[in-house]
Amino acid sequence: MAFFAKGKIFAAAALMMLAAATAAQAAQCGNTGAGFEAWKAEFAAEARANGVGSKGLAALARATYATRTIAADRAIHKAFGGSVEAFMKRRGASTIISKGRSLKKSNAALFARIEGTYGVSPGVLLAIWGMETGFGSSMGKQNTVSAILTLAYDCRRPEFFYPHAIAALKLVDRGALSASSVGAAHGEIGHTQFLPGNVLKYGVGNKNLRDKSTALASTANFLKGHGWRAGGSAQANMGAIAGWNSASVYQQAIARMATAIDGD
């Protein structure tokens, strides 16, 4: 559910790309799959104008309307309802804390290296990792390119997903994604569930976020980029956590789990 949070992160790029697309008579959105193929043909010209190359355009041509993504999008707000305590119980916070403590010890060198580079403590990274994918056990089965293009086409929030759709195609050009890559329902990628635009901006190394070390370092880079203060607790860095996810119950759950993991 990482996308729920990252509305502000890519906002400037979204406005610039949307303005460019509008000036070029942007492809018409739709509320069903009926117009998706026609939209793709128009979007291809916009993608090319935004620097997408042949591999990305080929992935665009292969994309299909993702009905499961639309179903998940329509139900998204239900996932963040209720109290923090209820949310944590639903998401298995006690298990995340227990396994997070274990993984912190068994990956001590990795977390020490990440903290030394980005100033981000292990607990928040482990809390996010556990919350998003159960520490990599469930990274999703939805075709990433199809998911993100479907959301860019859908009339509900095309301005938010438009730049991420362009970014996904650029990642295909660079080899970090392929036309057959899979992830979460909203196009989130890898161990900690980045949207494509955020992979381009904050991804480190080869940007392969299905690699544990790359994903965790990229997440730390993201948090640092959103104001994480080295040496501060998760509670003292709520602004950076809010950059990761805009839902209050999510933010509070992450901070509580991070505190418990780092307190071990």
CORVEN-V730020 format. One record per run of one state. SS is the DSSP state (a for helix, b for strand, c for the rest). FROM is the first residue (numbers start at 1). TO is the last residue. If there is no record, write none. Layout:
BEGIN
ss: {SS,SS}
from: {FROM,FROM}
to: {TO,TO}
END
This chain:
BEGIN
ss: {c,a,c,a,c,b,c,a,c,a,c,a,c,a,c,a,c,a,c,a,c,a,c,b,a,b,c,a,c,b,c,b,c,b,c,a,c,a,c,a,c,a,c}
from: {1,2,6,11,24,30,31,33,50,54,63,67,75,76,81,84,91,93,107,108,119,122,134,142,144,154,155,158,175,182,184,189,190,194,195,196,203,212,226,235,245,248,263}
to: {1,5,10,23,29,30,32,49,53,62,66,74,75,80,83,90,92,106,107,118,121,133,141,143,153,154,157,174,181,183,188,189,193,194,195,202,211,225,234,244,247,262,264}
END
